[in-house]
Amino acid sequence: MADTHRRSYRRSAVTRQTILEAALELMREKGYQGTTIREICARAGTAVGSFYSYFGGKTDILRALYADGDAYFATVVRAET
């Protein structure tokens, strides 16, 4: 049972990351306002309902992208000091 939960968690993390990457690609191409949630889901290969399991909307995507960037830079800066 624990193994099933672990696989489900990994799959969930992969889906979330796939959505983030698709959103970032589209926002680079079309801008924030020009990108729709449906387009993000189509690029990510996931259902719109799945998107809302991870994010409340496009604003949450931006927050997640900034949080990931902040975490990365915090780790790099700590490693260099």
N, C-alpha and C positions, 0 to 999 in steps of 0.2 A: 504494500500500500504506500509506504514512504517513497518507494522508487517511482510510483505513478505520480505522486505529488511533485517530485523533483523534476520529472520530465515535463509535466504540465507547467511548472514554474519557468523552466528553460524555454519552452515553446512560447509562453506568454512574454518573456523578456525579448525573444527574437521578434515576435510580432510587433511589440512596441517599438523596437529599434528600427524595424523595417518601415513602419509608419513615419517615424521621425526622419529617416533618410529620404523617403519619398517626398515628404513635406519640404525638406531643405532643398532638394533638387528643384522642385516646382517653384518654390519661392525665389530661388536664384534666377530661374528662367522667366517667370511671370510676375514676380513681386508678391508681396503679402496680400494685397487687395485683389490681385488678379488670380489668385489660387483658391480653388474651392475644396471643401472637404471631400466631395465626390471624386474630384481629380486625384487628391491625395490617396484615397482608398483604391482607386483604379490602378494607380502607379504601384501601390504597395501590394496589390493583389488581395485585398481584404474587404470585407463587407463594411458598409457605413456603420452598422450597429457595433461592430468590433471596435471601430475607431472610438466610439463613445464609451466603450469599456475602459479605455485608457486615458482619454482626453475629453474635456468638456467642450472644447472648440479650438479654433485656430490660436487663440490667445494662450491656451495651455501648451500648445506646441511650441510657441515662442519661449514661454517660461522654461520648458524642458530643455530646449536647445541652449538657452543661456545658462541654465544650471549645469548642464554637461560641460559647457565651455569653462565656466567658473571652476568646476571641480578639476578639470584638466590643468588649467593654469595654476591653481592652488597646489596641485601635486608637483608640477614642474618647478615652480618657485621654491617650494619646500625642499625639493631634491637638490637645488642649486645653492641653497644657503646653508 
